[in-house]
Amino acid sequence: MHPTEKVVRQFHESWDLRDPERGAAVIAEDCDFEDIARGEKLPGKQAYKADYNRWREAFPDGLCKVENVIVSQCGEWATVEFRNTGTHTGVLRSSLGDFQPTGRRAEVRYCSVMRVRDGKVVEGRDYYDSVTIVRQLGLME
């Protein structure tokens, strides 16, 4: 396995393992990460942990399954396709507002584009459809 793939898998699989420290271990202190759907910057380890806790609050049983990792020829960039599933039993704090628990399950496909240097994620972006989430939770028709 390419070292870049190993790093991005550790980042994503830490969600499934419920181990935010494991994920934070591969994030550079000055990491420039952005959640495109929310239009939110998530700089560094602390922002990652806050985002992890926000999602874990909304979906305590949430799982993250990596489906595909493509590493660029230069070896610095990786594209990660993954699927998040979970039951909405906690408050979901999102760019569309805060939503009280619905008890419904959601399954959403994501794509992350990440740059890795010296074993750390230094830049990245998450792409997903937030409307799919709120529709599955019955919050929008």
PyMOL commands that set and color helices and strands:
alter all, ss='L'
color gray80, all
select helices_A, chain A and resi 3-16+20-24+44-58+130-136
alter helices_A, ss='H'
color red, helices_A
select strands_A, chain A and resi 27-35+40-41+63-71+77-87+92-94+97-99+105-117+120-127
alter strands_A, ss='S'
color yellow, strands_A
deselect
rebuild
show_as cartoon
